[in-house]
Amino acid sequence: MKRSVSDIVVIAAIICLGVIGYINHNMKIAELNQQVKEIQGDLREEFQSRETTSQKETCDCSYNVYNCGDFSTQAEAQECFEYCRSLGKGDIHKLDRDNDGIACESLP
């Protein structure tokens, strides 16, 4: 079957359009992937920021500086106790003498 030059030009044009469409499709996918990565990064930063804010420094955990008399309430002592534990410092202030997880049980 003999094809005319115009048939070949039409077939070539169709192939070119297909290739261009494929390239455009891949470029859009690459752009979307980049946008997803940027959003993931933004979400990660936001999460870390909220995590840091929610764990604001409630007391000094670098050494044994407090005792139960330094707190007004048991809840305040408990917050310090839990904060230091969350930093991996354990009961650095010895606020939980009987090791039951409750700090300064004698405070109101």
C-alpha positions in Angstrom: 0.0 0.0 0.0 1.5 3.2 -1.2 1.1 6.3 1.0 1.2 9.8 -0.3 3.4 12.5 1.2 0.3 14.2 2.7 -0.6 10.9 4.5 2.9 10.6 5.9 2.8 14.2 7.1 -0.6 13.6 8.8 0.8 10.5 10.5 3.9 12.3 11.6 1.8 15.2 13.0 -0.3 12.7 14.9 2.8 11.1 16.4 4.3 14.5 17.3 1.0 15.5 19.0 1.1 12.2 21.0 4.7 12.8 22.0 4.0 16.4 23.0 1.0 15.2 25.0 3.1 12.6 26.8 5.8 15.1 27.6 3.2 17.6 28.9 1.6 14.9 31.0 5.0 13.9 32.5 5.8 17.6 33.2 2.5 18.0 35.0 3.1 14.9 37.1 6.6 16.2 38.0 5.1 19.6 39.0 2.4 17.9 41.1 5.1 15.7 42.8 7.1 18.8 43.6 4.0 20.5 45.0 3.3 17.4 47.2 6.9 17.5 48.5 6.5 21.2 49.3 3.2 20.6 51.1 4.7 17.7 53.1 7.7 19.9 54.1 5.3 22.6 55.2 3.2 20.2 57.2 6.3 18.7 58.8 7.5 22.1 59.8 4.0 23.0 61.2 3.8 19.8 63.2 7.3 20.3 64.6 6.5 23.9 65.5 3.3 22.8 67.3 5.1 20.0 69.0 7.8 22.4 70.3 5.2 25.0 71.3 3.2 22.3 73.2 6.3 21.2 75.0 7.4 24.7 76.1 10.0 24.7 78.8 8.1 24.3 82.1 11.0 24.0 84.3 14.8 23.5 84.3 15.7 19.9 83.8 19.5 20.3 83.5 20.1 19.4 87.1 18.3 18.8 90.4 17.2 22.3 91.3 13.6 21.9 92.6 11.8 20.1 95.4 8.1 19.9 96.2 8.2 23.1 98.2 9.1 25.1 95.1 5.6 24.3 93.6 2.2 25.8 94.6 0.2 22.8 93.5 0.6 19.1 92.8 -0.4 19.8 89.2 2.4 22.3 88.8 4.9 19.8 90.2 3.4 17.1 88.0 3.9 19.2 84.9 7.6 19.7 85.6 8.0 16.0 86.5 6.4 14.9 83.2 8.3 17.6 81.2 11.7 16.4 82.5 10.7 12.8 81.8 9.7 13.7 78.2 13.2 15.1 77.7 14.7 11.8 78.9 15.9 13.3 82.2 13.7 11.0 84.3 12.8 12.2 87.8 15.8 14.5 88.0 14.3 16.6 90.9 13.2 13.5 92.9 9.6 14.7 93.0 8.2 11.2 92.9 9.6 9.6 96.0 7.6 6.4 95.8 8.0 6.0 92.1 4.3 5.7 91.3 4.3 8.4 88.6 2.7 11.0 90.8 4.9 14.0 91.8 4.6 15.8 95.2 1.5 13.9 96.3 1.3 16.0 99.5 0.7 19.3 97.6 -2.9 20.5 97.0 
